[in-house]
Amino acid sequence: MRWVQRLVPWTFMLWTAGAAAQDSLTVNGDIDVRWVQASGVTSFLNGGLGLLRFDPDHEGIRLGRAFLAPNWRATDIVSVHAVIDAYDDYHERNAVDVSEFYVDVRPFPTGPIRWRARVGAFYMPVSLENRGIGWTSVYTITPSAVNTWIGEEFRTIGAEVEARWLGASSGYLGEVAVVAAAYGWNDPAGVLLASRGFGLTDRPSTLFGGLGRPPIEFYHEIDRKPGYYGGLSWKHHDWLEVRALRYDNHADPGAETDAGGYAWQTRFYSLGASVEPSEHWTLIAQYLNGNTAVGAGSQQFYMRFHADFALASFEWARERLTLRYDNFDTNQVSGFFFGPPSDETGHGWTLAWSHQSGEHWQFVAEWLRVASDFPPRIALGESAALVESQFQLAARYRFRLAW
């Protein structure tokens, strides 16, 4: 990717410029090993149309994920961040890959407005679940259908600017932030939603790899048109946070490459809220609605989609118990020459318990059940209607190194 070729020399220049300062390098790491039991059909990750990460042919002891997240403070206001991932389902290539790599700039505030800029490849600020290092959920193993899809098909490869008003300067215990970004290399976003529908997995895509068999790769620039998103967030005291975001990759649905890659015009808006009514309870709800299209004229494939979830989590001492309900659907409006319509309806329940054991170890048990109806499964000799379940026991070892 050309953006890598441009960003790496810039990072080296920052490293050299910051050598005279007191540099600080930290590395956070996580090794996640699991025992898995699953029912249903073959997962999309293994060449089927199942909605979960694991299936009956991929049970037992599995590597959930291993990652390193180095963060280098180049100067007082500039840092470089990366996330390096390893999974055991890479299939064709890239046993080790990168999911994020960006430069973060935070100028010293001179008033009530605090500015921040990011350049590189990173997740858009849309999830209220995935607050952990490496874009992990702090409530469950598997994120919601909304944030599963965000992790699978989207990465901001470009620049983002945020302006945050700090209410403390005016005696208000809260903040308001506005964020905007311009990016490229995300023209295929939408193809997975049309091919499989929404899923529930904790297997996001990486920058140089793909998902599924054969693998779908999401980070290509096809029509040479930048996309954009804009968002607004509000924090009220310590118990309420609201986020809204509008995304448009601004792709030309008629554009394609000589190798058969297509640009998908994908647009959506998301609205979410997190409430902490007491020191033990967290309540989260998020809603996403949008559409995606590929092709031109009467041959255009056009689909609407929607997903939402509600989550309740209770934390005490070293324990956390979380319950979540997901609801999702897609509706194909045109382009039926591709086969059975990509009209998906589904809902799911997730129950998770976690225990923090000391500084480094965390143990998590999660049960997930999802019921869905997706006509394209008929082409694989399967029933359109399907109920899948998955039980996981995860042992996570986390560490932090600093120099």
C-alpha positions as CSV (number, residue, x, y, z in Angstrom):
1,M,0.0,0.0,0.0
2,R,1.4,3.4,-0.9
3,W,0.2,4.9,2.4
4,V,2.6,2.6,4.2
5,Q,5.5,3.7,2.0
6,R,4.7,7.3,2.9
7,L,4.0,6.9,6.6
8,V,7.1,4.8,7.5
9,P,9.7,7.4,6.5
10,W,7.7,10.0,8.3
11,T,7.7,7.8,11.4
12,F,11.5,7.4,11.1
13,M,11.9,11.2,10.9
14,L,9.8,11.6,14.1
15,W,11.9,8.9,15.8
16,T,15.1,10.8,14.9
17,A,13.7,14.2,15.9
18,G,12.6,12.8,19.3
19,A,15.8,11.1,20.1
20,A,17.1,14.0,22.1
21,A,13.9,14.0,24.3
22,Q,13.1,11.5,27.0
23,D,11.6,8.8,24.7
24,S,9.1,6.4,26.2
25,L,8.3,3.0,24.6
26,T,5.6,0.8,26.1
27,V,4.4,-2.5,24.8
28,N,1.1,-4.1,25.9
29,G,0.5,-7.7,25.0
30,D,-2.2,-10.3,25.3
31,I,-2.2,-14.1,24.7
32,D,-5.8,-15.5,24.6
33,V,-6.2,-19.4,24.6
34,R,-9.6,-20.9,24.6
35,W,-11.6,-24.1,24.8
36,V,-14.5,-23.9,22.3
37,Q,-17.7,-26.0,21.8
38,A,-19.9,-25.0,18.8
39,S,-23.0,-26.1,16.9
40,G,-24.4,-25.0,13.6
41,V,-22.9,-25.0,10.1
42,T,-19.4,-24.2,8.8
43,S,-18.3,-20.7,9.8
44,F,-17.8,-18.0,7.1
45,L,-14.2,-17.9,8.3
46,N,-13.8,-21.5,7.2
47,G,-15.7,-21.3,3.8
48,G,-19.3,-21.6,4.9
49,L,-22.1,-19.1,5.8
50,G,-22.2,-19.6,9.5
51,L,-22.4,-16.4,11.6
52,L,-20.1,-17.4,14.5
53,R,-16.4,-17.6,14.6
54,F,-16.1,-21.3,15.4
55,D,-18.1,-24.3,14.1
56,P,-18.3,-28.0,15.0
57,D,-15.2,-28.8,12.9
58,H,-13.1,-26.2,14.7
59,E,-13.8,-26.9,18.4
60,G,-11.4,-27.8,21.3
61,I,-8.3,-25.8,22.2
62,R,-7.9,-22.7,20.0
63,L,-5.8,-19.6,19.9
64,G,-8.2,-16.8,20.3
65,R,-5.7,-14.1,19.6
66,A,-2.2,-13.0,20.4
67,F,-1.2,-9.4,20.0
68,L,1.4,-6.8,20.8
69,A,0.5,-3.1,21.0
70,P,3.6,-1.0,21.0
71,N,3.3,2.7,21.7
72,W,6.2,5.0,21.3
73,R,6.2,8.6,22.6
74,A,8.3,10.4,20.0
75,T,7.9,13.9,21.5
76,D,5.7,15.5,24.2
77,I,2.8,15.7,21.7
78,V,3.5,13.0,19.1
79,S,3.2,9.2,19.6
80,V,3.3,6.2,17.3
81,H,0.9,3.4,17.9
82,A,0.6,-0.1,16.3
83,V,-1.2,-3.4,16.9
84,I,0.5,-6.6,15.7
85,D,-1.9,-9.6,15.6
86,A,-1.6,-13.4,15.3
87,Y,-4.5,-15.8,14.8
88,D,-4.7,-19.5,14.0
89,D,-7.1,-19.2,11.1
90,Y,-5.0,-17.3,8.6
91,H,-5.1,-20.2,6.1
92,E,-3.3,-18.8,3.0
93,R,-0.9,-16.2,4.4
94,N,0.0,-13.7,7.1
95,A,0.2,-15.7,10.3
96,V,1.3,-12.4,11.8
97,D,-0.3,-9.1,10.5
98,V,-1.0,-5.5,11.5
99,S,-4.5,-4.2,12.4
100,E,-3.5,-0.7,13.3
101,F,-0.6,1.6,12.6
102,Y,-0.8,5.4,13.1
103,V,0.8,8.6,14.3
104,D,-1.1,10.4,17.1
105,V,-0.7,14.2,17.6
106,R,-2.1,15.9,20.7
107,P,-1.0,19.6,21.0
108,F,-0.8,21.2,24.4
109,P,-4.2,22.8,25.2
110,T,-4.2,26.6,25.4
111,G,-7.8,26.9,26.3
112,P,-11.0,24.9,26.8
113,I,-10.5,23.1,23.4
114,R,-8.2,20.1,23.2
115,W,-7.2,19.0,19.7
116,R,-6.1,15.6,18.5
117,A,-5.1,14.3,15.0
118,R,-4.4,10.8,13.8
119,V,-2.7,9.8,10.5
120,G,-2.4,6.2,9.4
121,A,-4.7,3.1,9.8
122,F,-7.1,2.9,12.8
123,Y,-10.6,2.1,13.9
124,M,-13.2,4.8,13.6
125,P,-14.6,6.1,17.0
126,V,-17.9,4.3,16.8
127,S,-17.9,1.5,19.4
128,L,-18.9,1.8,23.0
129,E,-18.1,-1.9,23.6
130,N,-14.5,-2.2,22.3
131,R,-12.7,0.0,24.8
132,G,-9.8,-2.3,25.5
133,I,-6.3,-2.2,24.0
134,G,-6.3,-3.7,20.5
135,W,-9.9,-2.8,20.1
136,T,-11.1,-5.6,22.4
137,S,-14.5,-5.6,24.2
138,V,-14.2,-5.2,28.0
139,Y,-17.6,-6.8,28.5
140,T,-17.7,-10.0,26.4
141,I,-15.4,-12.2,24.2
142,T,-17.6,-11.6,21.2
143,P,-18.7,-8.1,20.3
144,S,-22.2,-7.2,19.0
145,A,-23.2,-7.7,15.4
146,V,-22.8,-3.9,14.9
147,N,-19.2,-3.9,16.1
148,T,-18.3,-7.3,14.6
149,W,-19.0,-5.8,11.2
150,I,-17.1,-2.5,12.0
151,G,-14.1,-4.6,12.9
152,E,-14.4,-6.9,9.9
153,E,-14.8,-4.4,7.0
154,F,-13.6,-1.0,8.2
155,R,-10.4,0.7,9.0
156,T,-9.7,4.4,8.6
157,I,-6.7,4.6,6.3
158,G,-6.2,8.4,6.2
159,A,-6.4,11.3,8.6
160,E,-8.8,12.2,11.5
161,V,-9.1,15.4,13.5
162,E,-10.9,15.8,16.8
163,A,-11.8,19.0,18.7
164,R,-12.9,18.3,22.3
165,W,-14.4,21.0,24.6
166,L,-13.4,20.3,28.2
167,G,-16.3,21.5,30.4
168,A,-14.2,21.6,33.5
169,S,-12.9,25.0,32.3
170,S,-16.4,26.4,32.7
171,G,-17.3,24.4,35.9
172,Y,-19.2,21.7,34.0
173,L,-18.1,18.0,34.6
174,G,-18.5,16.9,31.0
175,E,-17.1,17.1,27.5
176,V,-18.3,17.6,23.9
177,A,-16.2,16.5,20.9
178,V,-16.5,16.8,17.2
179,V,-14.6,14.5,14.9
180,A,-14.0,14.3,11.1
181,A,-11.9,12.1,8.9
182,A,-10.9,11.7,5.2
183,Y,-9.6,8.3,4.1
184,G,-9.1,5.9,1.2
185,W,-8.5,2.2,0.6
186,N,-11.9,1.1,1.9
187,D,-13.8,0.8,-1.3
188,P,-14.7,-2.9,-0.9
189,A,-16.6,-2.3,2.4
190,G,-20.0,-3.8,2.0
191,V,-19.1,-7.0,0.2
192,L,-19.1,-9.1,3.3
193,L,-22.4,-7.9,4.5
194,A,-23.9,-8.8,1.1
195,S,-22.1,-12.2,1.0
196,R,-22.8,-13.4,4.6
197,G,-25.0,-10.9,6.3
198,F,-24.2,-9.8,9.8
199,G,-22.2,-12.1,12.0
200,L,-21.0,-12.3,15.6
201,T,-17.3,-13.0,15.9
202,D,-14.2,-11.5,17.6
203,R,-12.1,-11.9,14.5
204,P,-11.6,-8.5,12.9
205,S,-9.7,-8.1,9.7
206,T,-6.0,-7.1,9.4
207,L,-4.5,-4.7,7.0
208,F,-2.7,-7.1,4.7
209,G,-4.8,-10.3,5.2
210,G,-8.3,-11.3,4.4
211,L,-11.3,-13.0,6.0
212,G,-13.0,-16.3,4.9
213,R,-12.2,-18.9,2.3
214,P,-11.4,-17.7,-0.3
215,P,-10.3,-14.7,1.6
216,I,-12.0,-11.3,1.1
217,E,-9.6,-8.4,1.3
218,F,-11.1,-5.0,2.3
219,Y,-8.4,-2.4,2.0
220,H,-8.1,-1.3,-1.6
221,E,-8.4,2.0,-3.4
222,I,-10.4,1.4,-6.6
223,D,-12.0,4.7,-7.7
224,R,-9.5,7.2,-6.4
225,K,-12.2,9.1,-4.5
226,P,-11.7,9.7,-0.7
227,G,-14.4,8.8,1.8
228,Y,-15.3,10.7,4.9
229,Y,-17.1,10.4,8.2
230,G,-18.1,12.9,10.9
231,G,-19.2,12.4,14.4
232,L,-20.3,14.0,17.7
233,S,-19.9,12.8,21.2
234,W,-21.0,14.0,24.6
235,K,-19.9,13.0,28.1
236,H,-22.1,14.1,31.0
237,H,-20.3,13.8,34.4
238,D,-19.1,10.2,34.9
239,W,-22.2,8.3,34.1
240,L,-23.4,9.2,30.5
241,E,-21.8,9.0,27.1
242,V,-23.5,9.5,23.7
243,R,-21.9,9.0,20.3
244,A,-23.3,9.7,16.8
245,L,-21.4,9.1,13.6
246,R,-22.2,9.4,9.9
247,Y,-20.0,7.3,7.5
248,D,-19.8,7.5,3.7
249,N,-16.9,5.8,1.8
250,H,-18.0,7.9,-1.3
251,A,-17.2,5.0,-3.6
252,D,-18.3,4.8,-7.2
253,P,-20.4,1.7,-7.4
254,G,-19.6,1.3,-11.1
255,A,-15.8,1.3,-10.6
256,E,-13.8,-2.0,-10.8
257,T,-10.3,-3.2,-11.3
258,D,-8.8,-5.3,-14.0
259,A,-8.4,-8.1,-11.4
260,G,-12.1,-8.2,-10.7
261,G,-12.3,-6.0,-7.6
262,Y,-15.4,-3.8,-7.2
263,A,-16.1,-0.6,-5.3
264,W,-19.1,-0.8,-3.0
265,Q,-20.8,2.5,-2.2
266,T,-21.5,2.1,1.6
267,R,-23.1,4.6,3.8
268,F,-24.5,4.4,7.4
269,Y,-25.1,6.3,10.5
270,S,-24.7,5.0,14.1
271,L,-26.1,6.3,17.4
272,G,-25.0,4.8,20.7
273,A,-25.3,5.6,24.4
274,S,-23.6,4.3,27.6
275,V,-25.1,4.8,31.0
276,E,-23.4,4.0,34.4
277,P,-26.2,4.6,36.9
278,S,-24.0,3.3,39.8
279,E,-20.4,2.1,40.3
280,H,-21.5,-1.5,39.5
281,W,-23.8,-1.2,36.5
282,T,-23.1,-0.3,32.8
283,L,-25.9,-0.1,30.3
284,I,-25.1,0.3,26.5
285,A,-27.3,0.5,23.5
286,Q,-26.3,1.1,19.9
287,Y,-28.2,1.5,16.6
288,L,-26.8,1.3,13.0
289,N,-28.7,1.9,9.8
290,G,-27.4,2.2,6.2
291,N,-27.2,0.9,2.6
292,T,-24.6,-0.5,0.2
293,A,-24.5,-0.7,-3.6
294,V,-22.3,-2.1,-6.4
295,G,-22.7,-2.0,-10.1
296,A,-24.6,0.6,-12.3
297,G,-28.0,1.1,-13.9
298,S,-30.5,-1.8,-14.0
299,Q,-27.7,-4.2,-13.0
300,Q,-27.0,-2.5,-9.7
301,F,-27.0,-4.6,-6.5
302,Y,-28.5,-2.4,-3.8
303,M,-29.2,-3.4,-0.2
304,R,-30.4,-1.8,3.0
305,F,-29.2,-2.9,6.4
306,H,-29.8,-2.3,10.1
307,A,-28.5,-3.7,13.4
308,D,-28.9,-2.8,17.1
309,F,-28.1,-4.2,20.5
310,A,-28.7,-3.6,24.2
311,L,-26.2,-4.6,26.8
312,A,-26.3,-4.7,30.6
313,S,-23.1,-5.4,32.7
314,F,-22.7,-5.8,36.4
315,E,-19.2,-5.5,37.9
316,W,-18.2,-6.2,41.5
317,A,-14.7,-6.7,42.9
318,R,-12.9,-8.9,40.3
319,E,-16.0,-10.2,38.7
320,R,-18.2,-9.0,35.7
321,L,-21.4,-10.5,34.5
322,T,-22.8,-9.3,31.1
323,L,-26.0,-10.0,29.1
324,R,-26.5,-8.7,25.6
325,Y,-29.3,-8.9,23.0
326,D,-28.6,-8.4,19.3
327,N,-31.0,-7.7,16.4
328,F,-30.1,-7.3,12.8
329,D,-31.4,-7.5,9.2
330,T,-30.5,-6.8,5.6
331,N,-32.9,-6.2,2.7
332,Q,-31.8,-6.6,-0.9
333,V,-33.8,-4.2,-3.1
334,S,-32.2,-4.9,-6.6
335,G,-29.6,-7.0,-8.3
336,F,-31.3,-10.4,-7.9
337,F,-29.3,-11.9,-10.8
338,F,-26.6,-12.8,-8.1
339,G,-28.8,-15.6,-6.8
340,P,-31.1,-15.9,-3.7
341,P,-31.7,-12.4,-2.2
342,S,-29.4,-11.3,0.6
343,D,-32.4,-10.8,2.9
344,E,-31.1,-11.6,6.4
345,T,-33.1,-11.5,9.6
346,G,-31.6,-12.5,12.9
347,H,-31.2,-12.0,16.6
348,G,-28.9,-13.3,19.3
349,W,-28.2,-13.6,23.0
350,T,-24.8,-13.4,24.7
351,L,-24.1,-14.2,28.3
352,A,-20.5,-13.7,29.6
353,W,-18.8,-13.9,33.0
354,S,-15.2,-12.7,33.6
355,H,-12.8,-13.0,36.5
356,Q,-9.7,-10.9,37.0
357,S,-7.0,-13.0,38.7
358,G,-4.1,-10.8,39.8
359,E,-2.4,-8.3,37.6
360,H,-1.9,-10.5,34.5
361,W,-4.6,-13.2,34.3
362,Q,-8.2,-12.9,33.2
363,F,-10.6,-15.9,32.8
364,V,-13.8,-15.5,30.7
365,A,-16.7,-17.8,30.0
366,E,-19.2,-16.9,27.2
367,W,-22.3,-18.5,25.8
368,L,-23.8,-17.2,22.6
369,R,-26.9,-18.2,20.7
370,V,-28.0,-16.7,17.4
371,A,-31.0,-17.5,15.2
372,S,-31.0,-16.2,11.6
373,D,-32.6,-16.7,8.2
374,F,-30.4,-16.1,5.1
375,P,-31.7,-17.5,1.7
376,P,-28.2,-17.7,0.1
377,R,-27.5,-20.7,2.4
378,I,-29.8,-22.7,0.2
379,A,-27.2,-22.6,-2.6
380,L,-24.8,-24.6,-0.3
381,G,-27.5,-27.2,0.4
382,E,-28.3,-25.8,3.8
383,S,-31.5,-24.5,5.3
384,A,-32.1,-20.8,5.1
385,A,-33.2,-20.7,8.7
386,L,-30.5,-21.6,11.2
387,V,-29.9,-21.7,15.0
388,E,-26.2,-21.6,16.1
389,S,-24.6,-21.7,19.5
390,Q,-21.1,-21.3,20.8
391,F,-19.5,-21.7,24.3
392,Q,-16.0,-20.5,25.0
393,L,-13.7,-20.6,28.0
394,A,-10.8,-18.2,27.6
395,A,-7.7,-17.8,29.6
396,R,-5.9,-14.5,28.9
397,Y,-2.4,-13.5,30.0
398,R,-1.8,-9.8,29.7
399,F,1.5,-7.9,30.2
400,R,3.0,-4.5,29.9
401,L,6.6,-3.6,29.2
402,A,8.1,-0.1,29.4
403,W,11.4,1.5,28.6
